[in-house]
């Protein structure tokens, strides 16, 4: 998290004038959380599976080389399909994260400027602005969800 914080502070004043503080905070925290989640997945999910598959292939090879080759072929196909579907999911997750930050920024902007919104009677415009962002977020969330369901349908 320190690296993300230091990098963010290295930007120009113009950068901070054109960015909402809440959105920047969320991005820095999301980066730190994503790295932790990635490492946890690697250590607690991927490494044990890799060890089990390698053990199964080696032990099976000692008794049935053909079966070992079939297991290894199945693993390569399975990992390849997972990789392809993961790329499709990431292509949807990046815009979803950007829209999530935009929702946070829109809310923070409205809440911090509530007196101006009420004074100048722009409640309806602010509501429409938030609706536009939240509708876009809902659409990308649905697409992401459908790809996740495809993931589960193919591999369950």
ZIKA-V873114 format. One record per run of one state. SS is the DSSP state (H for helix, E for strand, - for the rest). FROM is the first residue (numbers start at 1). TO is the last residue. If there is no record, write none. Layout:
BEGIN
((SS/FROM/TO) (SS/FROM/TO))
END
This chain:
BEGIN
((-/1/1) (H/2/9) (-/10/12) (H/13/17) (-/18/20) (H/21/63) (-/64/64) (H/65/112) (-/113/113) (H/114/119) (-/120/122) (H/123/155) (-/156/156))
END
